[in-house]
Amino acid sequence: MNTADLLSSIDSEISLFQQVRALLAGEVPSVRRVAKPAKKHHTLSAEARERIAAAQRKRWAAQKKTAKKSA
């Protein structure tokens, strides 16, 4: 092997070791990930929460009523 081949081989080994070190250290690889846009959070009004709660209480009452009838 001539000097140019040796230097090329050493450079490729150094590059490989740098990649391995980055992976072991937990560093982000050179390929960047595309960040997903943040999800929009929808908030319910107090009236909407109360309507949902009332509907759920109505469902629970219906379940209790059918459970008492079957028992």
mmCIF file of the N, C-alpha and C atoms, coordinates in Angstrom:
data_MODEL
# 
_entry.id   MODEL 
# 
loop_
_atom_site.group_PDB 
_atom_site.id 
_atom_site.type_symbol 
_atom_site.label_atom_id 
_atom_site.label_alt_id 
_atom_site.label_comp_id 
_atom_site.label_asym_id 
_atom_site.label_entity_id 
_atom_site.label_seq_id 
_atom_site.pdbx_PDB_ins_code 
_atom_site.Cartn_x 
_atom_site.Cartn_y 
_atom_site.Cartn_z 
_atom_site.occupancy 
_atom_site.B_iso_or_equiv 
_atom_site.pdbx_formal_charge 
_atom_site.auth_seq_id 
_atom_site.auth_comp_id 
_atom_site.auth_asym_id 
_atom_site.auth_atom_id 
_atom_site.pdbx_PDB_model_num 
ATOM 1   N N  . MET A 1 1  ? 0.845   -1.190 0.000  1.00 0.00 ? 1  MET A N  1 
ATOM 2   C CA . MET A 1 1  ? 0.000   0.000  0.000  1.00 0.00 ? 1  MET A CA 1 
ATOM 3   C C  . MET A 1 1  ? 0.883   1.244  0.000  1.00 0.00 ? 1  MET A C  1 
ATOM 4   N N  . ASN A 1 2  ? 0.431   2.223  -0.739 1.00 0.00 ? 2  ASN A N  1 
ATOM 5   C CA . ASN A 1 2  ? 1.187   3.460  -0.749 1.00 0.00 ? 2  ASN A CA 1 
ATOM 6   C C  . ASN A 1 2  ? 0.646   4.404  0.327  1.00 0.00 ? 2  ASN A C  1 
ATOM 7   N N  . THR A 1 3  ? 1.259   5.521  0.475  1.00 0.00 ? 3  THR A N  1 
ATOM 8   C CA . THR A 1 3  ? 0.925   6.475  1.532  1.00 0.00 ? 3  THR A CA 1 
ATOM 9   C C  . THR A 1 3  ? -0.494  7.016  1.373  1.00 0.00 ? 3  THR A C  1 
ATOM 10  N N  . ALA A 1 4  ? -0.911  7.270  0.177  1.00 0.00 ? 4  ALA A N  1 
ATOM 11  C CA . ALA A 1 4  ? -2.249  7.812  -0.061 1.00 0.00 ? 4  ALA A CA 1 
ATOM 12  C C  . ALA A 1 4  ? -3.319  6.810  0.358  1.00 0.00 ? 4  ALA A C  1 
ATOM 13  N N  . ASP A 1 5  ? -3.094  5.546  0.066  1.00 0.00 ? 5  ASP A N  1 
ATOM 14  C CA . ASP A 1 5  ? -4.042  4.507  0.462  1.00 0.00 ? 5  ASP A CA 1 
ATOM 15  C C  . ASP A 1 5  ? -4.102  4.371  1.985  1.00 0.00 ? 5  ASP A C  1 
ATOM 16  N N  . LEU A 1 6  ? -2.940  4.436  2.632  1.00 0.00 ? 6  LEU A N  1 
ATOM 17  C CA . LEU A 1 6  ? -2.896  4.356  4.095  1.00 0.00 ? 6  LEU A CA 1 
ATOM 18  C C  . LEU A 1 6  ? -3.663  5.520  4.735  1.00 0.00 ? 6  LEU A C  1 
ATOM 19  N N  . LEU A 1 7  ? -3.437  6.718  4.226  1.00 0.00 ? 7  LEU A N  1 
ATOM 20  C CA . LEU A 1 7  ? -4.128  7.891  4.770  1.00 0.00 ? 7  LEU A CA 1 
ATOM 21  C C  . LEU A 1 7  ? -5.632  7.794  4.550  1.00 0.00 ? 7  LEU A C  1 
ATOM 22  N N  . SER A 1 8  ? -6.022  7.300  3.402  1.00 0.00 ? 8  SER A N  1 
ATOM 23  C CA . SER A 1 8  ? -7.447  7.133  3.110  1.00 0.00 ? 8  SER A CA 1 
ATOM 24  C C  . SER A 1 8  ? -8.064  6.104  4.046  1.00 0.00 ? 8  SER A C  1 
ATOM 25  N N  . SER A 1 9  ? -7.359  5.027  4.289  1.00 0.00 ? 9  SER A N  1 
ATOM 26  C CA . SER A 1 9  ? -7.846  3.987  5.189  1.00 0.00 ? 9  SER A CA 1 
ATOM 27  C C  . SER A 1 9  ? -7.964  4.512  6.617  1.00 0.00 ? 9  SER A C  1 
ATOM 28  N N  . ILE A 1 10 ? -6.956  5.256  7.057  1.00 0.00 ? 10 ILE A N  1 
ATOM 29  C CA . ILE A 1 10 ? -6.986  5.838  8.412  1.00 0.00 ? 10 ILE A CA 1 
ATOM 30  C C  . ILE A 1 10 ? -8.132  6.825  8.545  1.00 0.00 ? 10 ILE A C  1 
ATOM 31  N N  . ASP A 1 11 ? -8.352  7.644  7.528  1.00 0.00 ? 11 ASP A N  1 
ATOM 32  C CA . ASP A 1 11 ? -9.450  8.613  7.570  1.00 0.00 ? 11 ASP A CA 1 
ATOM 33  C C  . ASP A 1 11 ? -10.809 7.923  7.655  1.00 0.00 ? 11 ASP A C  1 
ATOM 34  N N  . SER A 1 12 ? -10.980 6.829  6.924  1.00 0.00 ? 12 SER A N  1 
ATOM 35  C CA . SER A 1 12 ? -12.260 6.124  6.977  1.00 0.00 ? 12 SER A CA 1 
ATOM 36  C C  . SER A 1 12 ? -12.456 5.488  8.350  1.00 0.00 ? 12 SER A C  1 
ATOM 37  N N  . GLU A 1 13 ? -11.371 4.955  8.958  1.00 0.00 ? 13 GLU A N  1 
ATOM 38  C CA . GLU A 1 13 ? -11.468 4.378  10.300 1.00 0.00 ? 13 GLU A CA 1 
ATOM 39  C C  . GLU A 1 13 ? -11.798 5.450  11.341 1.00 0.00 ? 13 GLU A C  1 
ATOM 40  N N  . ILE A 1 14 ? -11.186 6.609  11.218 1.00 0.00 ? 14 ILE A N  1 
ATOM 41  C CA . ILE A 1 14 ? -11.468 7.716  12.145 1.00 0.00 ? 14 ILE A CA 1 
ATOM 42  C C  . ILE A 1 14 ? -12.929 8.128  12.037 1.00 0.00 ? 14 ILE A C  1 
ATOM 43  N N  . SER A 1 15 ? -13.429 8.211  10.827 1.00 0.00 ? 15 SER A N  1 
ATOM 44  C CA . SER A 1 15 ? -14.834 8.576  10.621 1.00 0.00 ? 15 SER A CA 1 
ATOM 45  C C  . SER A 1 15 ? -15.758 7.548  11.262 1.00 0.00 ? 15 SER A C  1 
ATOM 46  N N  . LEU A 1 16 ? -15.424 6.273  11.100 1.00 0.00 ? 16 LEU A N  1 
ATOM 47  C CA . LEU A 1 16 ? -16.226 5.212  11.695 1.00 0.00 ? 16 LEU A CA 1 
ATOM 48  C C  . LEU A 1 16 ? -16.207 5.312  13.218 1.00 0.00 ? 16 LEU A C  1 
ATOM 49  N N  . PHE A 1 17 ? -15.023 5.525  13.805 1.00 0.00 ? 17 PHE A N  1 
ATOM 50  C CA . PHE A 1 17 ? -14.918 5.658  15.263 1.00 0.00 ? 17 PHE A CA 1 
ATOM 51  C C  . PHE A 1 17 ? -15.692 6.875  15.773 1.00 0.00 ? 17 PHE A C  1 
ATOM 52  N N  . GLN A 1 18 ? -15.702 7.956  15.030 1.00 0.00 ? 18 GLN A N  1 
ATOM 53  C CA . GLN A 1 18 ? -16.451 9.148  15.446 1.00 0.00 ? 18 GLN A CA 1 
ATOM 54  C C  . GLN A 1 18 ? -17.949 8.861  15.441 1.00 0.00 ? 18 GLN A C  1 
ATOM 55  N N  . GLN A 1 19 ? -18.419 8.121  14.459 1.00 0.00 ? 19 GLN A N  1 
ATOM 56  C CA . GLN A 1 19 ? -19.832 7.767  14.412 1.00 0.00 ? 19 GLN A CA 1 
ATOM 57  C C  . GLN A 1 19 ? -20.201 6.856  15.571 1.00 0.00 ? 19 GLN A C  1 
ATOM 58  N N  . VAL A 1 20 ? -19.346 5.880  15.877 1.00 0.00 ? 20 VAL A N  1 
ATOM 59  C CA . VAL A 1 20 ? -19.604 4.968  16.989 1.00 0.00 ? 20 VAL A CA 1 
ATOM 60  C C  . VAL A 1 20 ? -19.616 5.743  18.300 1.00 0.00 ? 20 VAL A C  1 
ATOM 61  N N  . ARG A 1 21 ? -18.665 6.667  18.475 1.00 0.00 ? 21 ARG A N  1 
ATOM 62  C CA . ARG A 1 21 ? -18.611 7.468  19.695 1.00 0.00 ? 21 ARG A CA 1 
ATOM 63  C C  . ARG A 1 21 ? -19.865 8.317  19.851 1.00 0.00 ? 21 ARG A C  1 
ATOM 64  N N  . ALA A 1 22 ? -20.337 8.896  18.763 1.00 0.00 ? 22 ALA A N  1 
ATOM 65  C CA . ALA A 1 22 ? -21.540 9.721  18.817 1.00 0.00 ? 22 ALA A CA 1 
ATOM 66  C C  . ALA A 1 22 ? -22.747 8.879  19.226 1.00 0.00 ? 22 ALA A C  1 
ATOM 67  N N  . LEU A 1 23 ? -22.832 7.666  18.708 1.00 0.00 ? 23 LEU A N  1 
ATOM 68  C CA . LEU A 1 23 ? -23.948 6.791  19.074 1.00 0.00 ? 23 LEU A CA 1 
ATOM 69  C C  . LEU A 1 23 ? -23.880 6.389  20.537 1.00 0.00 ? 23 LEU A C  1 
ATOM 70  N N  . LEU A 1 24 ? -22.683 6.054  21.018 1.00 0.00 ? 24 LEU A N  1 
ATOM 71  C CA . LEU A 1 24 ? -22.530 5.642  22.409 1.00 0.00 ? 24 LEU A CA 1 
ATOM 72  C C  . LEU A 1 24 ? -22.758 6.797  23.376 1.00 0.00 ? 24 LEU A C  1 
ATOM 73  N N  . ALA A 1 25 ? -22.403 7.999  22.961 1.00 0.00 ? 25 ALA A N  1 
ATOM 74  C CA . ALA A 1 25 ? -22.575 9.174  23.816 1.00 0.00 ? 25 ALA A CA 1 
ATOM 75  C C  . ALA A 1 25 ? -24.009 9.687  23.781 1.00 0.00 ? 25 ALA A C  1 
ATOM 76  N N  . GLY A 1 26 ? -24.816 9.144  22.890 1.00 0.00 ? 26 GLY A N  1 
ATOM 77  C CA . GLY A 1 26 ? -26.212 9.568  22.799 1.00 0.00 ? 26 GLY A CA 1 
ATOM 78  C C  . GLY A 1 26 ? -26.397 10.847 22.019 1.00 0.00 ? 26 GLY A C  1 
ATOM 79  N N  . GLU A 1 27 ? -25.416 11.218 21.272 1.00 0.00 ? 27 GLU A N  1 
ATOM 80  C CA . GLU A 1 27 ? -25.521 12.434 20.474 1.00 0.00 ? 27 GLU A CA 1 
ATOM 81  C C  . GLU A 1 27 ? -26.406 12.178 19.255 1.00 0.00 ? 27 GLU A C  1 
ATOM 82  N N  . VAL A 1 28 ? -27.021 13.225 18.774 1.00 0.00 ? 28 VAL A N  1 
ATOM 83  C CA . VAL A 1 28 ? -27.889 13.120 17.604 1.00 0.00 ? 28 VAL A CA 1 
ATOM 84  C C  . VAL A 1 28 ? -27.014 12.931 16.368 1.00 0.00 ? 28 VAL A C  1 
ATOM 85  N N  . PRO A 1 29 ? -27.327 11.951 15.562 1.00 0.00 ? 29 PRO A N  1 
ATOM 86  C CA . PRO A 1 29 ? -26.542 11.774 14.336 1.00 0.00 ? 29 PRO A CA 1 
ATOM 87  C C  . PRO A 1 29 ? -26.699 12.966 13.404 1.00 0.00 ? 29 PRO A C  1 
ATOM 88  N N  . SER A 1 30 ? -25.863 13.022 12.394 1.00 0.00 ? 30 SER A N  1 
ATOM 89  C CA . SER A 1 30 ? -25.866 14.167 11.494 1.00 0.00 ? 30 SER A CA 1 
ATOM 90  C C  . SER A 1 30 ? -27.161 14.294 10.705 1.00 0.00 ? 30 SER A C  1 
ATOM 91  N N  . VAL A 1 31 ? -27.933 13.218 10.605 1.00 0.00 ? 31 VAL A N  1 
ATOM 92  C CA . VAL A 1 31 ? -29.217 13.276 9.912  1.00 0.00 ? 31 VAL A CA 1 
ATOM 93  C C  . VAL A 1 31 ? -30.233 13.892 10.869 1.00 0.00 ? 31 VAL A C  1 
ATOM 94  N N  . ARG A 1 32 ? -30.816 14.983 10.474 1.00 0.00 ? 32 ARG A N  1 
ATOM 95  C CA . ARG A 1 32 ? -31.762 15.681 11.337 1.00 0.00 ? 32 ARG A CA 1 
ATOM 96  C C  . ARG A 1 32 ? -33.157 15.127 11.137 1.00 0.00 ? 32 ARG A C  1 
ATOM 97  N N  . ARG A 1 33 ? -33.861 15.014 12.240 1.00 0.00 ? 33 ARG A N  1 
ATOM 98  C CA . ARG A 1 33 ? -35.244 14.564 12.174 1.00 0.00 ? 33 ARG A CA 1 
ATOM 99  C C  . ARG A 1 33 ? -36.155 15.771 12.045 1.00 0.00 ? 33 ARG A C  1 
ATOM 100 N N  . VAL A 1 34 ? -37.210 15.592 11.300 1.00 0.00 ? 34 VAL A N  1 
ATOM 101 C CA . VAL A 1 34 ? -38.173 16.681 11.128 1.00 0.00 ? 34 VAL A CA 1 
ATOM 102 C C  . VAL A 1 34 ? -39.131 16.636 12.300 1.00 0.00 ? 34 VAL A C  1 
ATOM 103 N N  . ALA A 1 35 ? -39.231 17.744 13.004 1.00 0.00 ? 35 ALA A N  1 
ATOM 104 C CA . ALA A 1 35 ? -40.105 17.810 14.170 1.00 0.00 ? 35 ALA A CA 1 
ATOM 105 C C  . ALA A 1 35 ? -41.554 17.913 13.718 1.00 0.00 ? 35 ALA A C  1 
ATOM 106 N N  . LYS A 1 36 ? -42.418 17.179 14.418 1.00 0.00 ? 36 LYS A N  1 
ATOM 107 C CA . LYS A 1 36 ? -43.834 17.247 14.109 1.00 0.00 ? 36 LYS A CA 1 
ATOM 108 C C  . LYS A 1 36 ? -44.406 18.516 14.731 1.00 0.00 ? 36 LYS A C  1 
ATOM 109 N N  . PRO A 1 37 ? -45.355 19.138 14.068 1.00 0.00 ? 37 PRO A N  1 
ATOM 110 C CA . PRO A 1 37 ? -45.957 20.329 14.668 1.00 0.00 ? 37 PRO A CA 1 
ATOM 111 C C  . PRO A 1 37 ? -46.708 19.961 15.939 1.00 0.00 ? 37 PRO A C  1 
ATOM 112 N N  . ALA A 1 38 ? -46.705 20.855 16.888 1.00 0.00 ? 38 ALA A N  1 
ATOM 113 C CA . ALA A 1 38 ? -47.371 20.598 18.164 1.00 0.00 ? 38 ALA A CA 1 
ATOM 114 C C  . ALA A 1 38 ? -48.872 20.477 17.950 1.00 0.00 ? 38 ALA A C  1 
ATOM 115 N N  . LYS A 1 39 ? -49.471 19.536 18.680 1.00 0.00 ? 39 LYS A N  1 
ATOM 116 C CA . LYS A 1 39 ? -50.908 19.353 18.570 1.00 0.00 ? 39 LYS A CA 1 
ATOM 117 C C  . LYS A 1 39 ? -51.619 20.486 19.297 1.00 0.00 ? 39 LYS A C  1 
ATOM 118 N N  . LYS A 1 40 ? -52.712 20.930 18.720 1.00 0.00 ? 40 LYS A N  1 
ATOM 119 C CA . LYS A 1 40 ? -53.492 21.982 19.361 1.00 0.00 ? 40 LYS A CA 1 
ATOM 120 C C  . LYS A 1 40 ? -54.384 21.349 20.419 1.00 0.00 ? 40 LYS A C  1 
ATOM 121 N N  . HIS A 1 41 ? -54.390 21.955 21.577 1.00 0.00 ? 41 HIS A N  1 
ATOM 122 C CA . HIS A 1 41 ? -55.221 21.461 22.668 1.00 0.00 ? 41 HIS A CA 1 
ATOM 123 C C  . HIS A 1 41 ? -56.523 22.255 22.679 1.00 0.00 ? 41 HIS A C  1 
ATOM 124 N N  . HIS A 1 42 ? -57.619 21.529 22.686 1.00 0.00 ? 42 HIS A N  1 
ATOM 125 C CA . HIS A 1 42 ? -58.916 22.168 22.723 1.00 0.00 ? 42 HIS A CA 1 
ATOM 126 C C  . HIS A 1 42 ? -59.419 22.119 24.158 1.00 0.00 ? 42 HIS A C  1 
ATOM 127 N N  . THR A 1 43 ? -59.824 23.251 24.672 1.00 0.00 ? 43 THR A N  1 
ATOM 128 C CA . THR A 1 43 ? -60.336 23.285 26.028 1.00 0.00 ? 43 THR A CA 1 
ATOM 129 C C  . THR A 1 43 ? -61.853 23.393 25.984 1.00 0.00 ? 43 THR A C  1 
ATOM 130 N N  . LEU A 1 44 ? -62.484 22.746 26.938 1.00 0.00 ? 44 LEU A N  1 
ATOM 131 C CA . LEU A 1 44 ? -63.937 22.781 27.027 1.00 0.00 ? 44 LEU A CA 1 
ATOM 132 C C  . LEU A 1 44 ? -64.357 23.906 27.954 1.00 0.00 ? 44 LEU A C  1 
ATOM 133 N N  . SER A 1 45 ? -65.482 24.494 27.634 1.00 0.00 ? 45 SER A N  1 
ATOM 134 C CA . SER A 1 45 ? -66.020 25.503 28.524 1.00 0.00 ? 45 SER A CA 1 
ATOM 135 C C  . SER A 1 45 ? -66.633 24.814 29.741 1.00 0.00 ? 45 SER A C  1 
ATOM 136 N N  . ALA A 1 46 ? -66.889 25.582 30.778 1.00 0.00 ? 46 ALA A N  1 
ATOM 137 C CA . ALA A 1 46 ? -67.486 25.029 31.991 1.00 0.00 ? 46 ALA A CA 1 
ATOM 138 C C  . ALA A 1 46 ? -68.868 24.450 31.693 1.00 0.00 ? 46 ALA A C  1 
ATOM 139 N N  . GLU A 1 47 ? -69.622 25.110 30.813 1.00 0.00 ? 47 GLU A N  1 
ATOM 140 C CA . GLU A 1 47 ? -70.958 24.623 30.459 1.00 0.00 ? 47 GLU A CA 1 
ATOM 141 C C  . GLU A 1 47 ? -70.873 23.278 29.737 1.00 0.00 ? 47 GLU A C  1 
ATOM 142 N N  . ALA A 1 48 ? -69.901 23.142 28.843 1.00 0.00 ? 48 ALA A N  1 
ATOM 143 C CA . ALA A 1 48 ? -69.744 21.888 28.105 1.00 0.00 ? 48 ALA A CA 1 
ATOM 144 C C  . ALA A 1 48 ? -69.355 20.756 29.046 1.00 0.00 ? 48 ALA A C  1 
ATOM 145 N N  . ARG A 1 49 ? -68.439 21.040 29.978 1.00 0.00 ? 49 ARG A N  1 
ATOM 146 C CA . ARG A 1 49 ? -68.051 20.010 30.950 1.00 0.00 ? 49 ARG A CA 1 
ATOM 147 C C  . ARG A 1 49 ? -69.241 19.584 31.798 1.00 0.00 ? 49 ARG A C  1 
ATOM 148 N N  . GLU A 1 50 ? -70.077 20.530 32.188 1.00 0.00 ? 50 GLU A N  1 
ATOM 149 C CA . GLU A 1 50 ? -71.254 20.206 33.007 1.00 0.00 ? 50 GLU A CA 1 
ATOM 150 C C  . GLU A 1 50 ? -72.257 19.369 32.223 1.00 0.00 ? 50 GLU A C  1 
ATOM 151 N N  . ARG A 1 51 ? -72.445 19.675 30.923 1.00 0.00 ? 51 ARG A N  1 
ATOM 152 C CA . ARG A 1 51 ? -73.355 18.879 30.097 1.00 0.00 ? 51 ARG A CA 1 
ATOM 153 C C  . ARG A 1 51 ? -72.846 17.446 29.971 1.00 0.00 ? 51 ARG A C  1 
ATOM 154 N N  . ILE A 1 52 ? -71.543 17.290 29.765 1.00 0.00 ? 52 ILE A N  1 
ATOM 155 C CA . ILE A 1 52 ? -70.967 15.960 29.652 1.00 0.00 ? 52 ILE A CA 1 
ATOM 156 C C  . ILE A 1 52 ? -71.116 15.209 30.969 1.00 0.00 ? 52 ILE A C  1 
ATOM 157 N N  . ALA A 1 53 ? -70.850 15.880 32.091 1.00 0.00 ? 53 ALA A N  1 
ATOM 158 C CA . ALA A 1 53 ? -70.979 15.243 33.396 1.00 0.00 ? 53 ALA A CA 1 
ATOM 159 C C  . ALA A 1 53 ? -72.422 14.834 33.664 1.00 0.00 ? 53 ALA A C  1 
ATOM 160 N N  . ALA A 1 54 ? -73.376 15.694 33.292 1.00 0.00 ? 54 ALA A N  1 
ATOM 161 C CA . ALA A 1 54 ? -74.790 15.373 33.516 1.00 0.00 ? 54 ALA A CA 1 
ATOM 162 C C  . ALA A 1 54 ? -75.200 14.159 32.677 1.00 0.00 ? 54 ALA A C  1 
ATOM 163 N N  . ALA A 1 55 ? -74.715 14.103 31.453 1.00 0.00 ? 55 ALA A N  1 
ATOM 164 C CA . ALA A 1 55 ? -75.039 12.965 30.588 1.00 0.00 ? 55 ALA A CA 1 
ATOM 165 C C  . ALA A 1 55 ? -74.448 11.677 31.157 1.00 0.00 ? 55 ALA A C  1 
ATOM 166 N N  . GLN A 1 56 ? -73.243 11.751 31.698 1.00 0.00 ? 56 GLN A N  1 
ATOM 167 C CA . GLN A 1 56 ? -72.623 10.564 32.288 1.00 0.00 ? 56 GLN A CA 1 
ATOM 168 C C  . GLN A 1 56 ? -73.375 10.133 33.540 1.00 0.00 ? 56 GLN A C  1 
ATOM 169 N N  . ARG A 1 57 ? -73.782 11.073 34.374 1.00 0.00 ? 57 ARG A N  1 
ATOM 170 C CA . ARG A 1 57 ? -74.567 10.717 35.564 1.00 0.00 ? 57 ARG A CA 1 
ATOM 171 C C  . ARG A 1 57 ? -75.865 10.048 35.163 1.00 0.00 ? 57 ARG A C  1 
ATOM 172 N N  . LYS A 1 58 ? -76.474 10.516 34.062 1.00 0.00 ? 58 LYS A N  1 
ATOM 173 C CA . LYS A 1 58 ? -77.712 9.917  33.572 1.00 0.00 ? 58 LYS A CA 1 
ATOM 174 C C  . LYS A 1 58 ? -77.463 8.472  33.125 1.00 0.00 ? 58 LYS A C  1 
ATOM 175 N N  . ARG A 1 59 ? -76.332 8.231  32.439 1.00 0.00 ? 59 ARG A N  1 
ATOM 176 C CA . ARG A 1 59 ? -75.998 6.870  32.013 1.00 0.00 ? 59 ARG A CA 1 
ATOM 177 C C  . ARG A 1 59 ? -75.757 5.966  33.217 1.00 0.00 ? 59 ARG A C  1 
ATOM 178 N N  . TRP A 1 60 ? -75.065 6.478  34.237 1.00 0.00 ? 60 TRP A N  1 
ATOM 179 C CA . TRP A 1 60 ? -74.809 5.677  35.435 1.00 0.00 ? 60 TRP A CA 1 
ATOM 180 C C  . TRP A 1 60 ? -76.123 5.330  36.146 1.00 0.00 ? 60 TRP A C  1 
ATOM 181 N N  . ALA A 1 61 ? -77.024 6.305  36.206 1.00 0.00 ? 61 ALA A N  1 
ATOM 182 C CA . ALA A 1 61 ? -78.306 6.056  36.856 1.00 0.00 ? 61 ALA A CA 1 
ATOM 183 C C  . ALA A 1 61 ? -79.087 4.975  36.108 1.00 0.00 ? 61 ALA A C  1 
ATOM 184 N N  . ALA A 1 62 ? -79.035 5.016  34.781 1.00 0.00 ? 62 ALA A N  1 
ATOM 185 C CA . ALA A 1 62 ? -79.730 4.003  33.986 1.00 0.00 ? 62 ALA A CA 1 
ATOM 186 C C  . ALA A 1 62 ? -79.117 2.624  34.220 1.00 0.00 ? 62 ALA A C  1 
ATOM 187 N N  . GLN A 1 63 ? -77.803 2.543  34.348 1.00 0.00 ? 63 GLN A N  1 
ATOM 188 C CA . GLN A 1 63 ? -77.147 1.263  34.605 1.00 0.00 ? 63 GLN A CA 1 
ATOM 189 C C  . GLN A 1 63 ? -77.539 0.721  35.987 1.00 0.00 ? 63 GLN A C  1 
ATOM 190 N N  . LYS A 1 64 ? -77.583 1.609  36.977 1.00 0.00 ? 64 LYS A N  1 
ATOM 191 C CA . LYS A 1 64 ? -77.973 1.176  38.326 1.00 0.00 ? 64 LYS A CA 1 
ATOM 192 C C  . LYS A 1 64 ? -79.405 0.694  38.351 1.00 0.00 ? 64 LYS A C  1 
ATOM 193 N N  . LYS A 1 65 ? -80.267 1.379  37.598 1.00 0.00 ? 65 LYS A N  1 
ATOM 194 C CA . LYS A 1 65 ? -81.686 1.015  37.553 1.00 0.00 ? 65 LYS A CA 1 
ATOM 195 C C  . LYS A 1 65 ? -81.847 -0.373 36.943 1.00 0.00 ? 65 LYS A C  1 
ATOM 196 N N  . THR A 1 66 ? -81.156 -0.669 35.861 1.00 0.00 ? 66 THR A N  1 
ATOM 197 C CA . THR A 1 66 ? -81.286 -2.000 35.237 1.00 0.00 ? 66 THR A CA 1 
ATOM 198 C C  . THR A 1 66 ? -80.628 -3.068 36.101 1.00 0.00 ? 66 THR A C  1 
ATOM 199 N N  . ALA A 1 67 ? -79.573 -2.702 36.850 1.00 0.00 ? 67 ALA A N  1 
ATOM 200 C CA . ALA A 1 67 ? -78.939 -3.674 37.735 1.00 0.00 ? 67 ALA A CA 1 
ATOM 201 C C  . ALA A 1 67 ? -79.863 -4.046 38.886 1.00 0.00 ? 67 ALA A C  1 
ATOM 202 N N  . LYS A 1 68 ? -80.613 -3.081 39.408 1.00 0.00 ? 68 LYS A N  1 
ATOM 203 C CA . LYS A 1 68 ? -81.556 -3.351 40.518 1.00 0.00 ? 68 LYS A CA 1 
ATOM 204 C C  . LYS A 1 68 ? -82.720 -4.225 40.034 1.00 0.00 ? 68 LYS A C  1 
ATOM 205 N N  . LYS A 1 69 ? -83.165 -3.992 38.796 1.00 0.00 ? 69 LYS A N  1 
ATOM 206 C CA . LYS A 1 69 ? -84.285 -4.771 38.252 1.00 0.00 ? 69 LYS A CA 1 
ATOM 207 C C  . LYS A 1 69 ? -83.873 -6.239 38.062 1.00 0.00 ? 69 LYS A C  1 
ATOM 208 N N  . SER A 1 70 ? -82.640 -6.464 37.593 1.00 0.00 ? 70 SER A N  1 
ATOM 209 C CA . SER A 1 70 ? -82.222 -7.828 37.322 1.00 0.00 ? 70 SER A CA 1 
ATOM 210 C C  . SER A 1 70 ? -81.840 -8.573 38.609 1.00 0.00 ? 70 SER A C  1 
ATOM 211 N N  . ALA A 1 71 ? -81.575 -7.857 39.659 1.00 0.00 ? 71 ALA A N  1 
ATOM 212 C CA . ALA A 1 71 ? -81.159 -8.520 40.916 1.00 0.00 ? 71 ALA A CA 1 
ATOM 213 C C  . ALA A 1 71 ? -82.323 -8.972 41.751 1.00 0.00 ? 71 ALA A C  1 
# 
